[in-house]
Each structure stands twice: as structure tokens, then as C-alpha cells.
Amino acid sequence: QSLLNGCNRGVRNWASYVKNLLDSYGFSYIWSNPTSVHVNSFPVEFKQRVLDVFKQTWYNDLCLNNSLCTYRTFKESFQYEYYLDILPKMYRIALTRLRLSSHPLRIETGRYGNNRIDRYLRCCTICNIDIEDEYHFILVCEKYTELRHSYIKPYYYMRPSVHKFNELMQIQNNKVLKNLGTYIYEDFQLR
């Protein structure tokens, strides 16, 4: 009872943290009327609300982040990625770096420091035709043609498209994932 009285007087204590938590997730009515709580269903409902708010915040942050343009195109839902359990560490890291735009491609290196240039000018230093982004790196750039033919199915690179690129980045086939991870790792080594 003293915790509640302190909370009602504006004292910061355990009860005030519970009240703030309820308020922030839209359950203020429970603080005012605790007898309205269904003990069995409330924990499930509260957990779902916390997850929903987290996912909304995650998606909003993803949409507002300029460096994750490519990631947004293939990461459609908040979920654990299958490839994290399949690939050996070095290939998993390479694929993760590529997916999260934490790589040395021109699309990223052109964003920083004294070498900052407009997005449309961040062309591939090899073919100097297209913007060197993840799509170009995996499916188009002529420097990696031989490796691409060794590790990527022709379906993806014969007539490349953003749709096929997204399909490849979402793939859950073990063999295709291992080949993709190997390809990205070896291409990064060539750079």
C-alpha cells in the first residue's frame, strides 16, 4: 500500500514503473480499475501488445533509414532468418554484411567522409555503368561473372531483376544459401 501511495504522490518506485509501463502500452485503465484484469488472459494480451509495438517501431525505423533501401525490399516481416542457422560463420557474416549494407560497395562508401557523392553517381568502379549496390554486385557486375556461374543458378542472373534478387535474398534452400554465402564471401575477398 505504501508503494501505491508513493506512486500516487509522484515518487519513483516499483509501482510507478509498473504504472508507466501500463500507460505506455495503452493499459492505463488497469491501473485505475485493477479488478477488471482477467488474470489468465492479461499476460498474453500484454505480451502481444509489446510485440506489436516493437514490430511497428522496427518497421518504421526500417522505412526511415536511408542506408537500408535494399534491405527493405526483401525483408518483409520481422522474423528470425533461416540462413543464420545454416551457413558456416564466415559465409553467414558475409551474407549478413551484404543484407545490412555493412559492406565496401560503392553505394555505401559513397555516403561518407570527403568522398561523399550523390547516390546516382556511386557507379561500379569496374563496369562504370550501374550503381554498385547489392543487386549489381550479386547479379550483374562483369568482374564476378565466373564466380557467379559457379555459385548462382542461371535463373537469377540470365535476365536479372529486382524480383529475382529479392527471391534469392529470401531463399530457404540449404544448398542455394550455402552457394550464395560462398559467392558473397569470395567476391568480397576479390575486392
N, C-alpha and C positions, 0 to 999 in steps of 0.2 A: 504494500500500500504506500510506503514511503517513496518508492521509486516512481509510482504514478503521480503522487502529489508533487514530487520534484520535477517531473516531466511537465506537468501542467503549469508549474511556475516558471518554466523555461530553463531548468537545469539540464545540462547534457549528461545523460546517464544511459544505462542499458535500455530502459523503457523509451527514452526519446529516440534512440536509434531504431527501435522497432517501429515506432510511430512514423518516423521519416521514411522508412522502407515501405511501409504500407501506403503512405501518401504518394510516394514516387511511382508506385505501380498501380495506382488507381483503386486502392482498397481502403480509403480513408473511413468509409462507413463502418468498417470493422472495429476501428479504434473507438468510435462513438457508441457502437452497439455490439459489444463482443458476444452477446448471446445469439446473434444472427449467424454465427460461424457454424458451418457443418464440419465437424472435426475430421470426418473421413474424406470429404471431397476438397476442402480448402487447400491442403498441401499440394494436391495435384493441380488444382486451378492456379495457385500462386506460382508454382514451378513453370507451368505452361506460359503464364504471362511474362515471367522473367525471360524465358527462352524467346518468346515472340518479340519482346522489346529488344533483346540482344540482336536477333536476326535483322530486325528493321534498321537498327543502328549500323550494323555491319554492312547491309546493303546500301544504305545512304552514304556511308563513308566510302564505300567502293565506287559509287557513282560520282562522288565529288573529287576523287583522287585522279589527277591528270596523268600520273605515271602508270596507271593500271588500265589503260584503254583496251589493250589486247586481252588482259585477264577477264575483264568484264564480258567480253564476247563469248567466252566458253565456260566461265564459272557461273552457272545458272542458279545454283542453290547452295545454301550453307550446309555442307556435309563433309565428312571425312573422305579424303581422296584415296582411292584404291591403290594407286601406284606407290604410296608410301610404305606399304607392306610387301610389295613385290620386288622392287628394284634394289640391287646392291647399293651401298652407301654412296659411292662416287657418282653413279648414274642418277640416283634419287636426288642428290644435291644439284647436279647439272640441270635436270628437268625442273626442279623447284625454282632454281635461279631464273631459268628462262620464263617460267609461268608467271613469276612475281616481278619481272622486269629488273632483276638484280644481276645484270649481265653487261658485258662490254660492247653490245651492239650500238650502232650509231644513234638509234632512236633514243637511247638513254644517255650516252656520253655527250651528245649534243645539247643536253639540257643544263649542263653545269659549267661553272667557272668562266674563265676567259674565252673558252671555245663555244660558248652558248650560241646556238643558231636556231632559226625558226624550224619548226617540225618538218615542213615540206622540203627543207634543204638538207635534211640529215640522210643523204643518199649513201648507198653502199659504196665503200671505198674500192671495191673490186670491179663491179659492173657499172657503177655510177649511173644507173638507170632508175632504180626504185629506191624508196626509203628503206633503209636497212632496219627493219623491225623483225619481230619473231616469225611472222608469216614468211617474209622474204628469206630469212635465214634457214628455215626448215624446208621450204618447198620450192624456192625459186633460184637462189644465188648459184651462179655457174661454178664458183670455186668448190662447192661441196657436191657437185654432180656425182662423182664416183662414189663417195660415201653414201649419198642419198640412194643411189641404185642398190647399194649393198644392204641398207637397213630399212628403207621405207618402201612400202608397196607402191607400184606404179599408179594405182588408182588415185593416190594423193597428189603426186607430182606431175602426171602426164597433162592434165588440164587443171592446174591448181585453182582453188577458190577458197574464199574465207570460210565457206560452209564446210569444205573438206578439212581445212585446217582445224576448225572448231571440233569437228568429229574426231580427228586424230588426238586432239588435246583432251578429249573426254573419254577416250577408248578405255575399255576394261579387259582387254585381251592380254594375257600374260606375255605372250611372245611379241606382240606388237609393242607393248610397253617397254619390254627389255630392249628391243631394237631401237625404239625412239630414244630411250635413255642413253644407249650406247652411241647413237648417232650424234646427239647433242653434246655428250661428253667429248667425243673425238673431234667434233667441229670446233668446240671451244679450245681444244689443245692445238688445233691448226692455227688459230688466231694468234 
